[in-house]
Amino acid sequence: MEVIVAKTAGFCFGVERAMEKVYEQIRQGEGPVCTLGPIIHNEEVVKDLEQKGVRVLEDESGLESMKEGTVIIRSHGVGEAVYDKIHGLGLHLVDATCPFVKKIHRIVREQNGLGRRVIIIGDKNHPEVEGIRGWGDDKTLVVKDQEEIGRLPDLSGEKLCIVSQTTFNYNKFQDLVEKFSEKGYDILVLNTICNATQERQIEAGRIASQVDAMIVVGGKSSSNTRKLYEICRKECKNTYYIQTLGDFDPESVSSVRSVGITAGASTPKNIIEEVHTNVRGIK
């Protein structure tokens, strides 16, 4: 059996950087360490960190319970008000926000200051998008599909700035931008999809189109992994979404000649290697 593992599978730069910052705080051992939300969308990683003493605050309301210690802002980032709250409580802040997400924060604040209404293309319930929105104003909007664009008020006469969630599907982003263009709005479009995300999606789709079965590895709550699965599923009907090797059924690929493997940006290398080794051993 031929097994093809995507070169772009696994931790991206932003996740790698965030994990390094967490481990650095663990090594320093200076008081309690908390992350504001799971540091990455991977349950196995979060469980391992909890065993090392890192507590997860599910939302900013949990900050009130901290008397001292370190709060790590995860790679998804947070709104401006959260920074103010952490500083106001006198807590030590470690910012692990992905630099590509930070760039969007700066864009949103800058374009608001220039009088443009910001429209974020992405999932309004995703923590990254919630954080981006927190750098805008009350007029900042979020849309994820054509249906939501159709429900927007008439924006004629307004200056608009369109940005994207870093992990959004590139082709979908282009389609939605085209819908705004068709309305004749005054728009400034800034493609803020991370290059690593685009490369990962393109490679995953290419591999899926060449194999008999495709395995996508990543956390169930990972937005970028879910998008990889959707892309691969379009190219290969035998696409399987697993979180760990324990979710994998060898029988599902036992009769195929070729298998592709990709993984989301929050998937550790050791899990990818375990899946690869197991698939390669199927006879």
N, C-alpha and C positions, 0 to 999 in steps of 0.2 A: 504494500500500500504506500502511495506517495503522500507525504504529509508536508504541507506548506505553512510555515508560521510567519505571520506578518512582521516585518521589521519594525513597524511603528507600534506594535502591541505593548501595553503596559504603561507604567508611570510616565506621565508627561513632565516637562520641566517644572511647571507650577506645583504639581503634586510632590515631586521629588524634593523640591525646595521646602515645601510645607512640612514634610516628614522630617527633614533634617533639622528644622527649627524645633520640632517637638522633642526629638531625641537629644538635642542640645540642652533643652530645659530639664529633661530627665537626668542627664549627666550632672548638671549643676546642682540639683537637689536642694534648691533654695525655696522651701515652702511648697504649698500645694500648687499643682498645675492643672488648669482646666482649659478645654477647648470650647469655643462658642459654637455649638453644633458639632457633629462628628467631623473630625479633621478631614476625612475623605469619605466618599460614599462606598465603603467596603467594610462589611460587618466583621470580617476576619481580622482586619487591621485594627479596627476600633476595639475589639475584644482584647487583642494583644496589648494595646496601649493601656487599657483599663487595668490589666494585670500588673502593669508597670506603675500604676498609681495615677494615671491621667484620667481625670473625671470629665464627662461630657455635660455641658450645660445645654439643655435642649433649646432654650431661647434666652433672650437678654434679661428676662425677669429673674432668672437664676443668679444673675450678678449680685442681686441684693443680699443673697445668703453668704457671699464671700466676705470674710473679715480681712483677709490678706491673701497674698499669692499672685500667681501669674495667669493671665487670660490670653490665650492664643487665638487670634482671628484666623480662621481657616482660609484656604486658597480661594474659596468662593467670594470672599469679601463681605463687608457689611456697609450699612448706610452711615453717613456722617454723624448722625445723632448718637450712634452706638459708641463711637470713639469718645465723644464728649462724656457719655455716661461712665465709661470705664475710668477715664481720667478723674472724673468727679468723685468716684468712689475710692480714689487713691490706690488703685490696683496697678500692678506692673503689666504693661501691655506688650505683647510680641505680635507683630503684624506679619502673618504668613500669606497675605493676599497675593494671588498670582499677579505678577507685573502687567500681564496683558489685561487683566480685569481692572487693575489700578488705572491703566490708561483710559479705560472707558469711563471710570469715575471722573477723571479730569476733563474728559470731553463733555460729559453731561453737565458738569458745573459750569464749564466755559461757555457752552452753547446756550445754556439758560441765561447766563449773564449777558449774552449778545442778543437776547430776545427771541430765540428760537424755541419752539415747543419740541421736546424730545419724544421720539417714539422708539421704544425698545422692541425689537422683534425677538420673541422668546416666550418661555413659559412663566407666567406671572407668579406661580407658586414655587418656582425654583429659587433656592437661596441666593444664587448669583444674581438673578434678576431682581430679587427683593433688595439686595444690596445696591445694585446700580440705580434702582429707582430712588433709593435713599439719598442720592446725590443730586436728584432733580427737584422739581417743585410740584405743586398740586396739579399742574396741567400735564405732567409727564404721563404718557400712555404706554401700555404693553399690549401687543397683539402676537398671536402665534399662527394664525391661519386666515384664509380669505373670509371665512364666516365672521370672524371678529373684526376684520377691516370693514365689512359691510355694516357693522353695528356702530361704527364710529360716527360722531357728529360731523357736520360739514366743516372742513378745515380750510375752506377757501379764504384767501386773504391772510392766512397765517404763514409764517416762515417755519419750516419743519426741519428737524435733524433726525435721521434714522440711523440707529446703531443696532447691534445684534448681540445676543447672548453668545459667548465665545464658543460654545459647543453646539450651536444650532446647525442644522443641515444646510450646507452652502446652496444647493439647488433650490431648496424651499425659500431661502432668504432672497435669492434672485427673483423668484416668482412673485413674492410678496412686494418687493421693491417695485416691480413692474406694475403691480396693481395700483400702487400709489402714484406712479408716473402717469398712468392712464387718466387719472383724475385731474392732471394739470396743476398739481400743487407745487409750490416753491419749496423744493426739498434739497437738503444736503445729505447725501448718502455716504456713510462711513462704514465700510465692511470691517467689523471688529471680531469676526470669527477668527479664532486662533489658527495660525498656519499649521500647527501640529494636528489640530482637529481636522482640517481639510485634508491633509496628507493621509491621516489615519482612515478617514472615510473613503477617500479615493482608492487607497490600497486595499481596504477591506472589500469594496465592491468589485475590484478587479480580480482578486483571488476567488471570491465567491462565484464569479462568472466562469471560472476555469475548473472548479472542483465538483465532485459528486455530493459532498456534504460539507457543511461549514459549522464551526463551533465558535461562538462568541462568549468570552469569559469576562465576568464583571459583576459588581454588586447589583442587586435587584432595584435599588433606589438610585442607581447611577444614570443620569440623563444621557451622557455621551455614549454609554454602553447600549442603552436602549435604542439610540439612533443608529448605532452600528448594526444592531440586530435587524432593524427595519431595512437598512440599505442592503444587507446581505440576503435577507429573506426575499427581496425583489429579484435578486440575481440567482439565488439557489433555494429551491423550495425545501430542501433538507437542511435547514439551518436551526441550530440548537443554542439556546441561551442558558448558560450555567454559571453558578457563582463560584463553586469549588469543584474539585475532582469528585467529591461525594455526590454531586448532582448529575454526574455523567453516566449514561447508560451505554456501555461498550457495544451492546447489540444494535444500537441505532446506526452504527457506522461499520458493522462487521462485514457487510456485503458490498461495500463500495471500493472503488479503485483509488480514489483520491479524496483527501480531507484537508480543509483549510482551517487555520486557527488564528483568531485575532482577539484582542482584549481591550477593555476600556482603560481610560487614563488613570483609574484608581485601582488597577489590578496589579498586585505584587508579582515580581518576576518568578518567585518560587512556585506560585500557583500555576502560572502559564507553563512552566517547565514540567510540573507534575502532570498536567493534562497532555502535554506533548509526548512525554515518556510513555504514558498509558496508551495513547492512541497509536503510537509507533509500535507498541508491543502486541497490538491486536493482530491475530493471524486469521 
